């Protein structure tokens, strides 16, 4: 289910049994890497430029998954499948919905730089959403730049399907990296400059209240018109959030109106093995489903979510691929956008 991303000079771990014969070999340099004592084929480096220093020295983990007959989890209420259009802006900044924290779980290992948490929020079924949408979160307290006013809303991609982690349509999950600031001179943490919302969420306890807005966004919605399509997902860090929702809908949940029979590839850029997010869950899909590969020419959808600094390198790489095939990348990109195969949400 996961596969290597077009980030510049980044090691790529390709799982055993993954067919990489269709990938342009001229883009790769050999290197050996491993994660969590799993067996991987020799890693690869993709040649392109990185414009964001936060993306340097990142591993890119890669897997692919294809559907087979496996028992799936029942979900409810199935009325969540009835809407023809996604819900949008049900709750706005001035009138947010007060939800409840269900759980906060650290996702990364001890050697990961920083902390990333999986946060489950109970919205009681009152703030429905579709896969690929975002919630806004308003942290408690006063905005220091606007005395008497609440903090600005922070947007977070939702990391669960519309049925939530409890499969009952009453929860939503967020993947949040704690934003911590260190003084460059002293090397010590400066709490006054830490991320207000991310620290509030990562420090939350079950039962705490949280104000949410939304849902918002249509760019990253999972297209379901062709259940046999190929989906290529490229993420850095917490940009993996919407893709977790996609994969749970594709491979975990029993949804009568959506019988996925296609192929999913996930390219995830991380700092090291301990930084892998949802590793156990994604590895389970890999064990249970055989892999294959199809190209954008066959109608595959491609998604990008995470740091915007990854995009120039990715576009440079795709341009090289197009040129090797005697095609114009500008024309190809225009075609992908026109056919709604190109989905980008970066920050």
PyMOL commands that set and color helices and strands:
alter all, ss='L'
color gray80, all
select helices_A, chain A and resi 25-27+53-55+78-81+191-193+196-203+237-251+273-275+279-288+296-298+308-324+329-338
alter helices_A, ss='H'
color red, helices_A
select strands_A, chain A and resi 11-15+28-31+40-46+59-66+73-74+97-106+116-122+134-138+154-157+171-177+209-216+230-236+253-254+263-270+301-306+342-346
alter strands_A, ss='S'
color yellow, strands_A
deselect
rebuild
show_as cartoon
